[in-house]
Amino acid sequence: GEKININQKDFGESRITIENNSMVNLSKEDSDRAFKESKIIQKALNNYSKFLVADLNFIKPVEGMISSRYGKKRFINDQPRSPHLGLDIAAAEGTKIISPLKGKVILVGDFFYAGNYIMIDHGFGLISSYSHLSSVLVDKNELIKKGQEIGEVGSTGRVTGPHLHWTVYLNKVKINPESLINENFLASLLKL
């Protein structure tokens, strides 16, 4: 078999302060809620479809400034937390968010950490999610087109200010969303 070398990469760190301590050190009730919600998200991820999507060129879901990149080590109120495995794009409350690719909405919810939340199945084991929305404009099971407005930027859930937290999964593994916006990234990855 071939040898695959995995390179260690240092993505840097981000330190954030959340004034509301009950969002950081959870009460039993919030902790139970967050656990249940993580199971709901996991279950949705496990249902990903393998249907093929012809178009693999992602477009950026929102116009804004990248405020926290993928892979940063995280400290919240100086406590080490799991790394940031998504992309934060800062934009004003109410800025429109579009689907970067066509797909089907498989989950809509209002969650402890993620706030108003959408998960979209794009097929091919590719799923994307959108957190902290001020409004959600799609329903579960809705089929959506690339570029269709799905919601608006907000600051719901656990946040320090309005932004989109965008996560992309490939076969249930969180990958770097930024690399997907680069020209033909996935096609080259999958040698299509």
C-alpha positions as CSV (number, residue, x, y, z in Angstrom):
1,G,0.0,0.0,0.0
2,E,1.0,3.6,-0.4
3,K,2.2,5.7,2.5
4,I,0.3,8.8,3.3
5,N,2.1,11.5,5.2
6,I,0.0,13.8,7.3
7,N,1.6,17.1,8.0
8,Q,1.1,18.9,11.3
9,K,-0.2,22.4,10.6
10,D,-0.3,25.2,13.2
11,F,-3.5,27.2,12.6
12,G,-2.7,29.7,15.4
13,E,-5.0,30.4,18.3
14,S,-8.0,32.6,19.1
15,R,-8.9,33.9,22.5
16,I,-12.4,35.1,23.1
17,T,-14.2,36.5,26.1
18,I,-17.8,35.8,26.7
19,E,-19.2,38.1,29.4
20,N,-22.2,35.8,30.1
21,N,-20.5,33.1,32.1
22,S,-23.5,30.8,32.0
23,M,-22.8,30.4,28.3
24,V,-19.3,29.1,29.1
25,N,-19.7,27.1,32.3
26,L,-23.0,25.5,31.6
27,S,-25.7,24.7,34.1
28,K,-27.0,21.1,34.3
29,E,-30.1,22.1,32.3
30,D,-28.1,23.9,29.5
31,S,-25.5,21.1,29.5
32,D,-28.3,18.5,29.0
33,R,-29.8,20.7,26.3
34,A,-26.5,21.2,24.4
35,F,-25.9,17.4,24.6
36,K,-29.3,16.6,23.2
37,E,-28.8,19.1,20.4
38,S,-25.4,17.7,19.5
39,K,-27.1,14.3,19.1
40,I,-29.7,15.9,16.8
41,I,-26.9,17.4,14.7
42,Q,-25.0,14.1,14.7
43,K,-28.1,12.2,13.6
44,A,-28.7,14.6,10.7
45,L,-25.0,14.2,9.6
46,N,-25.3,10.4,9.7
47,N,-28.2,10.6,7.1
48,Y,-26.1,12.2,4.4
49,S,-26.9,11.1,0.9
50,K,-24.6,9.9,-1.8
51,F,-26.5,11.4,-4.7
52,L,-24.1,13.1,-7.1
53,V,-24.1,16.8,-7.5
54,A,-22.7,18.0,-10.9
55,D,-21.5,21.3,-9.7
56,L,-18.8,21.4,-7.1
57,N,-17.8,25.0,-7.3
58,F,-18.8,26.6,-4.1
59,I,-19.7,30.3,-3.9
60,K,-19.1,32.3,-0.7
61,P,-22.3,32.2,1.5
62,V,-22.0,35.8,2.8
63,E,-20.2,39.0,2.0
64,G,-18.1,39.9,5.0
65,M,-14.7,39.7,6.6
66,I,-13.2,36.4,7.8
67,S,-13.0,36.9,11.6
68,S,-11.8,33.5,12.6
69,R,-10.3,30.9,10.3
70,Y,-10.6,27.2,10.4
71,G,-8.3,25.2,12.8
72,K,-7.5,27.9,15.3
73,K,-6.9,26.6,18.9
74,R,-9.5,28.2,21.1
75,F,-9.5,29.7,24.5
76,I,-12.8,30.9,25.9
77,N,-12.4,33.1,29.0
78,D,-8.9,31.6,29.1
79,Q,-10.2,28.0,29.2
80,P,-8.8,25.8,26.4
81,R,-11.7,24.6,24.2
82,S,-12.0,22.4,21.1
83,P,-10.5,23.9,18.0
84,H,-12.5,26.1,15.7
85,L,-13.4,23.8,12.9
86,G,-15.5,26.2,10.8
87,L,-15.1,29.6,9.3
88,D,-16.4,32.8,10.9
89,I,-17.4,35.5,8.6
90,A,-18.3,38.8,10.3
91,A,-21.1,40.8,8.8
92,A,-23.8,43.2,10.0
93,E,-27.0,41.8,11.6
94,G,-29.4,41.0,8.8
95,T,-26.8,40.6,6.0
96,K,-28.2,37.9,3.6
97,I,-26.7,34.4,3.5
98,I,-26.9,32.3,0.3
99,S,-26.5,28.7,-0.3
100,P,-23.0,28.1,-1.8
101,L,-24.3,25.1,-3.7
102,K,-27.6,23.5,-4.5
103,G,-28.9,21.0,-1.9
104,K,-31.6,19.9,0.4
105,V,-32.3,21.4,3.9
106,I,-32.0,18.5,6.4
107,L,-32.1,20.3,9.7
108,V,-33.4,23.7,11.0
109,G,-33.3,24.4,14.7
110,D,-32.6,26.9,17.5
111,F,-29.7,25.5,19.5
112,F,-27.8,26.5,22.6
113,Y,-24.4,27.1,21.0
114,A,-25.4,27.6,17.3
115,G,-28.5,29.7,17.8
116,N,-30.7,29.7,14.7
117,Y,-29.2,26.9,12.6
118,I,-29.5,25.4,9.1
119,M,-27.9,22.2,7.8
120,I,-27.9,21.5,4.0
121,D,-27.1,18.2,2.3
122,H,-25.3,18.8,-1.0
123,G,-24.9,15.2,-1.9
124,F,-21.7,13.4,-2.4
125,G,-21.1,13.2,1.4
126,L,-20.9,17.0,1.4
127,I,-22.9,18.9,4.1
128,S,-22.8,22.5,5.2
129,S,-24.2,24.3,8.2
130,Y,-24.9,27.9,9.1
131,S,-25.1,29.1,12.7
132,H,-26.2,32.2,14.7
133,L,-28.7,33.4,12.1
134,S,-31.1,36.3,13.0
135,S,-33.7,34.7,10.6
136,V,-34.1,31.4,8.7
137,L,-35.8,31.6,5.3
138,V,-36.0,27.9,4.5
139,D,-37.8,24.9,5.8
140,K,-36.6,21.4,6.5
141,N,-36.7,19.1,3.4
142,E,-36.8,22.2,1.1
143,L,-34.7,21.8,-2.1
144,I,-32.6,24.9,-2.7
145,K,-30.7,26.4,-5.6
146,K,-27.1,27.6,-5.5
147,G,-27.2,31.3,-4.7
148,Q,-30.6,31.1,-3.1
149,E,-31.1,33.2,0.1
150,I,-31.4,30.9,3.1
151,G,-31.2,33.3,6.0
152,E,-29.7,36.4,7.6
153,V,-26.6,37.0,9.7
154,G,-27.3,37.3,13.4
155,S,-26.0,36.9,16.9
156,T,-28.2,34.0,18.3
157,G,-26.7,31.3,20.4
158,R,-23.2,31.7,22.0
159,V,-21.5,34.5,20.2
160,T,-19.5,37.7,20.8
161,G,-21.2,39.6,18.0
162,P,-23.0,39.1,14.7
163,H,-21.3,36.7,12.3
164,L,-21.9,33.6,10.2
165,H,-20.3,30.4,11.6
166,W,-20.0,28.2,8.5
167,T,-19.1,24.6,8.8
168,V,-18.5,22.1,5.9
169,Y,-18.4,18.3,6.4
170,L,-17.1,15.8,3.9
171,N,-18.2,12.3,4.9
172,K,-18.9,13.6,8.4
173,V,-15.4,15.2,8.8
174,K,-15.2,18.9,9.2
175,I,-13.1,20.3,6.4
176,N,-11.8,23.9,5.8
177,P,-14.6,25.8,4.1
178,E,-12.1,28.4,2.8
179,S,-10.4,25.9,0.5
180,L,-13.8,25.1,-1.1
181,I,-14.3,28.7,-2.3
182,N,-11.0,28.3,-4.2
183,E,-11.4,27.6,-7.9
184,N,-12.1,23.9,-8.6
185,F,-10.8,22.7,-5.2
186,L,-13.1,19.8,-4.8
187,A,-12.9,18.7,-8.4
188,S,-9.1,18.5,-8.1
189,L,-9.4,16.7,-4.8
190,L,-11.8,14.1,-6.3
191,K,-9.9,14.0,-9.6
192,L,-13.1,14.5,-11.6
